[in-house]
């Protein structure tokens, strides 16, 4: 027998607290994602292939464990502190320590040995440790959404705020490194034994400490913003899950063709995001050859492009409820703009022309990348919700149906999506190895490759069959 109850929504302080948590985690993670490669290759003097191996390994291990974490959390018996949110506090200390420690390598590569193994081992161990804790944080955080927000309107509001915070976070997390970059006398020569390198060694770790501390506070905000009192503590079945069984449980989302298409599209988009992040500083330093205050051009591009496209696409969400079509259009525009990068291969382009192309291409690509979540976040949550509705177990509480698959779906999503950056790290690291570290042609071709990955993602988005529903099965 169905009992009438209102769908849950995140509102007021709880809405801001939930979304602000993502913002705090993102600041520190983005600094690592964008600047760690630059830091270890161009300052610590570690070979780019070794850095790529570390980045790829931590992404693969972290994404694989997200599957395990998702299933474990799904099958945890709710306690007085809730079901999912206690896991936030389990992962937080390790994530916080790792996010700071990674910027303090005890050994720097000698001037004549970029293959120095102690430095590589330190980077690999710390980055893997941080990734494991981060995968638990995000698995829990993301799998909360279908339970906490159960209407399309509220999910779109969550997506809107999270996207806005992501834009602000991406700007702020790179602002200090760009300020540091603008202070350097010679941005193209920043090894740790050089004067410019010593400036980076001082300011970047300080930035990491500040951002990680803010992230720690933000995760605590998530903990207190989420209400899990709806879980029934008494009589809740406890299922012991082994690792192999957890992997087998991935068959549930794997059978969902629409969700698989959604995740594969996210995989290729994630590749582009990592490539963009890895090329931010090499593109400016070696292709455009920016110096001093010219590095602030990126901040202008970032603010105008991201917020401009964000507000434009936000208007689209008000006019249309067709999430799939809007999602497709965002990525299509990103693909077209990345194709324009081919003009950088034309020799003897004047600096003014290069700068104009840079502004147009990067503002559009960045704007599209930080706007697509306006559609992907509510679409993903709705697909999970739709899957729970299709279970349709007579006499079963809907919350239990949703809770039993949410972690598996988001664990699978995290796993596949984070394989994208893992591939991208190896892809970029292989091309920027050795003499190619500062080769403008190679850097330009790497950016042009975005268009190919965007094209493949469009093929998957186009095939998603989803009819938006605003009614829920509530028991």
KOLMIKOL-107783 format. One record per residue (C-alpha): residue in one letter; x, z, y. Coordinates in steps of 0.05 Angstrom, whole numbers. Each point is the difference from the previous one (the first is absolute). Example, Ala and Ser with C-alpha at 12.3 -4.5 7.8 and 13.67 -1.06 7.14 Angstrom:
! residues 2
+---------+--------+--------+--------+
| residuo |     xx |     zz |     yy |
+---------+--------+--------+--------+
|       A |    246 |    156 |    -90 |
|       S |     27 |    -13 |     69 |
+---------+--------+--------+--------+
***
This chain:
! residues 475
+---------+--------+--------+--------+
| residuo |     xx |     zz |     yy |
+---------+--------+--------+--------+
|       X |      0 |      0 |      0 |
|       X |     28 |    -20 |     68 |
|       X |      7 |     52 |     54 |
|       X |     -3 |    -27 |     72 |
|       X |     61 |     15 |     40 |
|       X |     34 |    -31 |     60 |
|       X |     63 |    -41 |    -10 |
|       X |     62 |     38 |     22 |
|       X |     36 |    -23 |     63 |
|       X |     63 |     20 |     38 |
|       X |    -19 |     21 |     70 |
|       X |     28 |     35 |     60 |
|       X |     62 |     43 |    -12 |
|       X |      0 |    -16 |    -74 |
|       X |      1 |    -74 |     14 |
|       X |     58 |      6 |     50 |
|       X |     38 |     49 |    -46 |
|       X |     -6 |    -46 |    -60 |
|       X |     23 |    -61 |     39 |
|       X |     54 |     37 |     38 |
|       X |     32 |     20 |    -66 |
|       X |     13 |    -72 |    -17 |
|       X |     31 |     -9 |     69 |
|       X |     48 |     57 |    -10 |
|       X |     24 |    -23 |    -69 |
|       X |      6 |    -71 |     26 |
|       X |     47 |     17 |     57 |
|       X |     55 |     26 |    -45 |
|       X |    -12 |    -52 |    -55 |
|       X |      3 |    -57 |     49 |
|       X |     66 |     22 |     29 |
|       X |     28 |      0 |    -70 |
|       X |    -33 |    -66 |    -19 |
|       X |     25 |    -37 |     61 |
|       X |     66 |     34 |     18 |
|       X |     29 |     27 |    -66 |
|       X |     24 |    -69 |    -21 |
|       X |     30 |    -12 |     69 |
|       X |     30 |     70 |      1 |
|       X |     34 |     -3 |    -68 |
|       X |     23 |    -73 |      3 |
|       X |     22 |     -8 |     72 |
|       X |     22 |     72 |     16 |
|       X |     16 |     38 |    -65 |
|       X |     32 |    -66 |    -25 |
|       X |    -35 |      0 |    -69 |
|       X |     -8 |    -68 |    -32 |
|       X |    -70 |    -30 |     12 |
|       X |    -10 |    -13 |    -74 |
|       X |     13 |     74 |    -16 |
|       X |    -49 |     20 |     55 |
|       X |    -51 |    -49 |    -27 |
|       X |      8 |     28 |    -71 |
|       X |    -14 |     70 |     27 |
|       X |    -61 |    -22 |     41 |
|       X |    -27 |    -41 |    -58 |
|       X |     11 |     55 |    -51 |
|       X |    -36 |     53 |     41 |
|       X |    -59 |    -46 |     13 |
|       X |     -7 |    -18 |    -74 |
|       X |      7 |     72 |    -24 |
|       X |    -46 |     27 |     55 |
|       X |    -53 |    -53 |    -13 |
|       X |      2 |     11 |    -75 |
|       X |     -8 |     75 |      8 |
|       X |    -59 |    -13 |     46 |
|       X |    -38 |    -23 |    -62 |
|       X |     16 |     66 |    -35 |
|       X |    -16 |     41 |     61 |
|       X |    -66 |    -35 |     11 |
|       X |    -25 |     13 |    -70 |
|       X |     25 |     72 |      0 |
|       X |    -36 |     16 |     65 |
|       X |    -64 |    -35 |    -26 |
|       X |      0 |     47 |    -60 |
|       X |     19 |     65 |     34 |
|       X |    -52 |     54 |     -3 |
|       X |    -24 |     18 |     71 |
|       X |     21 |     69 |     23 |
|       X |    -17 |     43 |     59 |
|       X |     47 |    -42 |     43 |
|       X |    -30 |    -66 |    -23 |
|       X |     21 |    -54 |    -48 |
|       X |     46 |    -48 |     36 |
|       X |     25 |     34 |     62 |
|       X |     44 |     54 |    -34 |
|       X |     45 |    -58 |    -23 |
|       X |     16 |    -14 |     73 |
|       X |     36 |     67 |      4 |
|       X |     37 |    -12 |    -66 |
|       X |     31 |    -64 |     26 |
|       X |     12 |     20 |     73 |
|       X |     65 |     41 |     -5 |
|       X |     38 |    -53 |    -40 |
|       X |    -24 |    -56 |     46 |
|       X |     20 |     39 |     62 |
|       X |     70 |     16 |    -25 |
|       X |     13 |    -70 |    -26 |
|       X |    -25 |    -33 |     65 |
|       X |     55 |     38 |     38 |
|       X |     55 |      2 |    -52 |
|       X |      3 |    -76 |     -7 |
|       X |     30 |     -6 |     70 |
|       X |     58 |     48 |    -15 |
|       X |     43 |    -34 |    -54 |
|       X |     59 |     47 |    -15 |
|       X |     44 |    -60 |    -14 |
|       X |      5 |    -63 |     41 |
|       X |     27 |    -64 |    -30 |
|       X |     74 |    -12 |     17 |
|       X |     14 |    -57 |     48 |
|       X |     28 |    -44 |    -57 |
|       X |    -49 |     21 |    -55 |
|       X |    -75 |    -14 |     10 |
|       X |    -11 |     12 |    -75 |
|       X |     18 |     74 |      6 |
|       X |    -39 |     31 |    -58 |
|       X |     -9 |     72 |     25 |
|       X |    -37 |    -26 |     62 |
|       X |    -43 |    -46 |    -43 |
|       X |    -17 |     56 |    -49 |
|       X |    -19 |     47 |     57 |
|       X |    -46 |    -52 |     31 |
|       X |    -32 |    -17 |    -67 |
|       X |    -14 |     72 |    -20 |
|       X |    -28 |     22 |     67 |
|       X |    -43 |    -61 |     11 |
|       X |    -29 |      5 |    -71 |
|       X |    -15 |     74 |      9 |
|       X |    -35 |    -15 |     66 |
|       X |    -39 |    -58 |    -30 |
|       X |    -27 |     42 |    -58 |
|       X |    -27 |     53 |     47 |
|       X |    -27 |    -53 |     47 |
|       X |    -37 |    -35 |    -56 |
|       X |    -35 |     66 |    -18 |
|       X |    -18 |     11 |     74 |
|       X |    -30 |    -69 |      8 |
|       X |    -34 |     -2 |    -68 |
|       X |    -37 |     63 |     17 |
|       X |    -13 |    -20 |     73 |
|       X |    -27 |    -69 |    -16 |
|       X |    -43 |     21 |    -60 |
|       X |    -36 |     51 |     44 |
|       X |    -32 |    -54 |     43 |
|       X |    -57 |    -25 |    -46 |
|       X |    -20 |     73 |    -11 |
|       X |      5 |     23 |     72 |
|       X |    -29 |    -62 |     34 |
|       X |    -60 |    -31 |    -36 |
|       X |    -30 |    -48 |     50 |
|       X |     27 |    -67 |     22 |
|       X |     -8 |     18 |     74 |
|       X |     41 |     63 |     -9 |
|       X |     54 |    -36 |    -40 |
|       X |      6 |    -52 |     55 |
|       X |      8 |     57 |     49 |
|       X |     54 |     31 |    -43 |
|       X |     35 |    -67 |     -6 |
|       X |     -4 |    -11 |     75 |
|       X |     32 |     67 |     16 |
|       X |     52 |     -6 |    -55 |
|       X |     19 |    -70 |     24 |
|       X |      6 |     24 |     72 |
|       X |     44 |     58 |    -22 |
|       X |     42 |    -48 |    -43 |
|       X |     12 |    -43 |     62 |
|       X |     19 |     60 |     42 |
|       X |     44 |     26 |    -56 |
|       X |     35 |    -66 |    -10 |
|       X |     16 |     -4 |     74 |
|       X |     23 |     72 |      8 |
|       X |     41 |      2 |    -64 |
|       X |     41 |    -60 |     23 |
|       X |      3 |     19 |     73 |
|       X |     57 |     49 |     -7 |
|       X |     42 |    -46 |    -44 |
|       X |    -10 |    -56 |     51 |
|       X |     20 |     47 |     56 |
|       X |     62 |     18 |    -39 |
|       X |     13 |    -74 |    -13 |
|       X |     -5 |    -15 |     74 |
|       X |     53 |     54 |     15 |
|       X |     52 |    -33 |    -45 |
|       X |     58 |    -36 |     33 |
|       X |      5 |    -49 |    -58 |
|       X |    -65 |     -3 |    -43 |
|       X |     32 |    -49 |    -48 |
|       X |     56 |     49 |    -19 |
|       X |    -28 |     68 |    -19 |
|       X |     41 |     24 |    -59 |
|       X |      8 |     76 |     -5 |
|       X |     73 |     -3 |     24 |
|       X |    -18 |    -41 |     62 |
|       X |    -25 |     31 |     65 |
|       X |    -69 |    -32 |     -4 |
|       X |     -7 |     24 |    -72 |
|       X |     15 |     72 |     21 |
|       X |    -58 |     -4 |     49 |
|       X |    -47 |    -20 |    -56 |
|       X |     26 |     55 |    -46 |
|       X |    -18 |     51 |     53 |
|       X |    -69 |    -21 |     24 |
|       X |    -33 |    -30 |    -63 |
|       X |      5 |     64 |    -43 |
|       X |    -28 |     40 |     58 |
|       X |    -59 |    -48 |      4 |
|       X |    -11 |      7 |    -75 |
|       X |     -4 |     76 |      5 |
|       X |    -52 |     -4 |     55 |
|       X |    -43 |    -51 |    -36 |
|       X |      3 |     36 |    -67 |
|       X |    -21 |     65 |     33 |
|       X |    -60 |    -34 |     32 |
|       X |    -16 |    -30 |    -68 |
|       X |      1 |     69 |    -32 |
|       X |    -50 |     26 |     51 |
|       X |    -44 |    -61 |    -10 |
|       X |     -5 |     10 |    -76 |
|       X |    -22 |     71 |     12 |
|       X |    -53 |    -28 |     47 |
|       X |    -26 |    -44 |    -57 |
|       X |     -4 |     60 |    -45 |
|       X |    -45 |     38 |     48 |
|       X |    -41 |    -61 |     22 |
|       X |    -23 |    -19 |    -70 |
|       X |    -61 |     36 |    -30 |
|       X |     -2 |     -1 |    -76 |
|       X |    -54 |     54 |     -8 |
|       X |    -47 |    -52 |    -30 |
|       X |     39 |      3 |    -66 |
|       X |    -34 |     43 |    -53 |
|       X |     52 |     50 |    -24 |
|       X |    -41 |     30 |    -57 |
|       X |     -8 |    -44 |    -61 |
|       X |     47 |    -54 |     25 |
|       X |     33 |    -32 |    -60 |
|       X |     76 |      5 |     -5 |
|       X |     33 |    -60 |    -31 |
|       X |     73 |      4 |    -20 |
|       X |     33 |    -66 |     16 |
|       X |     66 |    -23 |    -29 |
|       X |     44 |    -52 |     34 |
|       X |    -19 |    -55 |    -49 |
|       X |    -74 |     17 |      8 |
|       X |      7 |     -2 |     75 |
|       X |     29 |    -70 |     -4 |
|       X |    -55 |    -21 |    -47 |
|       X |    -52 |     24 |     49 |
|       X |     24 |    -55 |     47 |
|       X |    -43 |    -46 |    -43 |
|       X |    -60 |     23 |     41 |
|       X |     23 |    -32 |     66 |
|       X |     34 |    -56 |    -38 |
|       X |    -68 |    -22 |    -27 |
|       X |    -28 |     -3 |     71 |
|       X |     16 |    -72 |     19 |
|       X |    -18 |      8 |     73 |
|       X |     43 |     62 |      7 |
|       X |     58 |    -35 |    -34 |
|       X |     -6 |    -58 |     49 |
|       X |     -2 |     50 |     57 |
|       X |     63 |     35 |    -25 |
|       X |     38 |    -65 |    -12 |
|       X |    -15 |    -22 |     71 |
|       X |     27 |     67 |     24 |
|       X |     62 |    -10 |    -42 |
|       X |     20 |    -63 |     36 |
|       X |    -19 |     27 |     68 |
|       X |     44 |     61 |    -15 |
|       X |     58 |    -47 |    -13 |
|       X |     -8 |    -29 |     69 |
|       X |     -4 |     69 |     32 |
|       X |     66 |     21 |    -31 |
|       X |     34 |    -65 |     20 |
|       X |    -24 |      9 |     71 |
|       X |     26 |     71 |      2 |
|       X |     68 |    -19 |    -29 |
|       X |      9 |    -57 |     50 |
|       X |    -19 |     38 |     64 |
|       X |     71 |     17 |     20 |
|       X |     39 |    -58 |    -32 |
|       X |    -48 |    -50 |     33 |
|       X |     12 |     31 |     69 |
|       X |     74 |     12 |     -8 |
|       X |     26 |    -62 |    -35 |
|       X |    -52 |    -55 |     11 |
|       X |    -22 |     15 |     71 |
|       X |     65 |     37 |     17 |
|       X |    -36 |     51 |     44 |
|       X |     40 |     52 |     39 |
|       X |    -14 |     64 |     39 |
|       X |    -70 |      3 |     30 |
|       X |    -20 |    -66 |    -34 |
|       X |    -15 |     40 |    -63 |
|       X |    -61 |     29 |     37 |
|       X |    -32 |    -69 |     -5 |
|       X |    -20 |     20 |    -71 |
|       X |    -38 |     60 |     26 |
|       X |    -38 |    -46 |     47 |
|       X |    -15 |    -48 |    -57 |
|       X |    -20 |     57 |    -46 |
|       X |    -48 |     33 |     49 |
|       X |    -33 |    -64 |     26 |
|       X |     -3 |    -35 |    -67 |
|       X |    -23 |     58 |    -42 |
|       X |    -52 |     28 |     47 |
|       X |    -23 |    -69 |     24 |
|       X |    -16 |    -24 |    -70 |
|       X |    -26 |     69 |    -20 |
|       X |    -53 |      0 |     54 |
|       X |    -17 |    -73 |    -13 |
|       X |    -11 |     12 |    -75 |
|       X |    -36 |     65 |     14 |
|       X |    -52 |    -40 |     37 |
|       X |     -7 |    -44 |    -61 |
|       X |    -17 |     61 |    -42 |
|       X |    -57 |     14 |     47 |
|       X |    -28 |    -70 |     -3 |
|       X |     10 |    -14 |    -75 |
|       X |     -7 |     43 |    -61 |
|       X |     34 |    -52 |    -44 |
|       X |     65 |     38 |    -14 |
|       X |     30 |    -53 |    -46 |
|       X |     -7 |    -57 |     49 |
|       X |     28 |     40 |     57 |
|       X |     58 |     23 |    -44 |
|       X |     14 |    -73 |    -17 |
|       X |      1 |    -21 |     73 |
|       X |     50 |     54 |     20 |
|       X |     50 |    -22 |    -53 |
|       X |    -11 |    -74 |     15 |
|       X |     20 |     10 |     72 |
|       X |     62 |     39 |    -22 |
|       X |     19 |    -57 |    -47 |
|       X |     -7 |    -53 |     55 |
|       X |     42 |     40 |     50 |
|       X |     56 |     13 |    -51 |
|       X |      5 |    -75 |    -13 |
|       X |     19 |    -10 |     73 |
|       X |     66 |     36 |    -16 |
|       X |     25 |    -67 |    -25 |
|       X |     16 |    -18 |     72 |
|       X |     56 |     51 |      1 |
|       X |     38 |    -47 |    -47 |
|       X |      5 |    -51 |     55 |
|       X |     71 |      3 |     28 |
|       X |     18 |     15 |     73 |
|       X |    -66 |     30 |     20 |
|       X |      3 |     32 |     69 |
|       X |     -6 |     75 |      2 |
|       X |    -65 |     -4 |     39 |
|       X |    -32 |    -44 |    -53 |
|       X |     24 |     46 |    -56 |
|       X |    -28 |     60 |     37 |
|       X |    -67 |    -34 |     10 |
|       X |     -4 |    -18 |    -74 |
|       X |     20 |     71 |    -18 |
|       X |    -55 |     30 |     42 |
|       X |    -55 |    -47 |    -26 |
|       X |     20 |      4 |    -74 |
|       X |     17 |     73 |     -6 |
|       X |    -59 |     26 |     42 |
|       X |    -48 |    -40 |    -43 |
|       X |     31 |     19 |    -67 |
|       X |      6 |     74 |     19 |
|       X |    -70 |      0 |     29 |
|       X |    -30 |    -31 |    -62 |
|       X |     39 |     46 |    -47 |
|       X |    -24 |     63 |     35 |
|       X |    -72 |    -25 |      6 |
|       X |    -14 |    -22 |    -71 |
|       X |    -11 |     72 |    -21 |
|       X |    -63 |      0 |     43 |
|       X |    -29 |    -40 |    -58 |
|       X |     43 |     18 |    -60 |
|       X |    -12 |     75 |      5 |
|       X |    -76 |     -2 |     -1 |
|       X |      0 |    -58 |    -49 |
|       X |     44 |     38 |    -49 |
|       X |    -41 |     64 |      5 |
|       X |    -64 |    -40 |     -9 |
|       X |     27 |    -35 |    -62 |
|       X |     17 |     68 |    -31 |
|       X |    -69 |     26 |     19 |
|       X |    -33 |    -62 |    -29 |
|       X |     38 |     10 |    -65 |
|       X |    -25 |     72 |     -4 |
|       X |    -71 |    -23 |     12 |
|       X |      5 |    -50 |    -57 |
|       X |     18 |     56 |    -48 |
|       X |    -72 |     23 |      9 |
|       X |      2 |     58 |    -49 |
|       X |    -71 |     27 |     -7 |
|       X |     -4 |     72 |     22 |
|       X |     73 |      1 |     22 |
|       X |     19 |     26 |     69 |
|       X |     25 |    -59 |     41 |
|       X |     56 |     41 |     29 |
|       X |     28 |     10 |    -70 |
|       X |     -3 |    -75 |    -14 |
|       X |     35 |    -15 |     66 |
|       X |     50 |     56 |     -9 |
|       X |     17 |    -24 |    -71 |
|       X |     24 |    -69 |     23 |
|       X |     22 |      7 |     72 |
|       X |     70 |     24 |    -16 |
|       X |      9 |    -54 |    -53 |
|       X |    -22 |    -55 |     47 |
|       X |     44 |     24 |     57 |
|       X |     58 |     15 |    -46 |
|       X |     -4 |    -71 |    -26 |
|       X |     -5 |    -25 |     72 |
|       X |     61 |     41 |     21 |
|       X |     39 |    -25 |    -60 |
|       X |    -12 |    -74 |     10 |
|       X |      3 |      1 |     76 |
|       X |     66 |     38 |      1 |
|       X |     31 |    -50 |    -48 |
|       X |     -5 |    -48 |     59 |
|       X |     50 |     37 |     44 |
|       X |     44 |     10 |    -62 |
|       X |      3 |    -75 |    -10 |
|       X |     10 |    -12 |     75 |
|       X |     59 |     48 |      3 |
|       X |     36 |    -38 |    -55 |
|       X |    -20 |    -66 |     30 |
|       X |     27 |     17 |     70 |
|       X |     60 |     38 |    -27 |
|       X |     23 |    -59 |    -42 |
|       X |     -3 |    -48 |     58 |
|       X |     32 |     46 |     52 |
|       X |     58 |     18 |    -45 |
|       X |     73 |     -9 |     21 |
|       X |     12 |    -53 |     53 |
|       X |    -75 |    -12 |      8 |
|       X |    -12 |     69 |     30 |
|       X |      2 |    -30 |     69 |
|       X |    -18 |    -72 |    -15 |
|       X |    -56 |    -22 |     48 |
|       X |    -22 |    -58 |    -44 |
|       X |     -9 |     45 |    -61 |
|       X |    -38 |     51 |     42 |
|       X |    -46 |    -55 |     27 |
|       X |    -14 |    -28 |    -70 |
|       X |    -17 |     70 |    -25 |
|       X |    -51 |      8 |     55 |
|       X |    -29 |    -69 |    -15 |
|       X |    -10 |     22 |    -72 |
|       X |    -56 |     45 |     25 |
|       X |    -45 |    -61 |      4 |
|       X |      7 |    -13 |    -75 |
|       X |    -18 |     71 |    -19 |
|       X |    -59 |      0 |     49 |
|       X |    -25 |    -65 |    -32 |
|       X |     -1 |     30 |    -70 |
|       X |    -36 |     62 |     25 |
|       X |    -53 |    -44 |     32 |
|       X |    -14 |    -32 |    -68 |
|       X |    -17 |     68 |    -29 |
|       X |    -41 |     24 |     60 |
|       X |    -42 |    -63 |     -3 |
|       X |    -20 |     16 |    -72 |
|       X |    -25 |     71 |     13 |
|       X |    -74 |      3 |    -14 |
|       X |    -31 |     59 |     34 |
|       X |    -69 |     13 |     28 |
|       X |      1 |     58 |     48 |
|       X |    -49 |     54 |    -16 |
|       X |    -20 |     58 |     45 |
|       X |    -40 |     38 |    -53 |
|       X |     33 |     47 |    -49 |
|       X |    -19 |     28 |    -68 |
|       X |     -2 |     74 |     14 |
|       X |    -19 |     49 |    -55 |
+---------+--------+--------+--------+
***
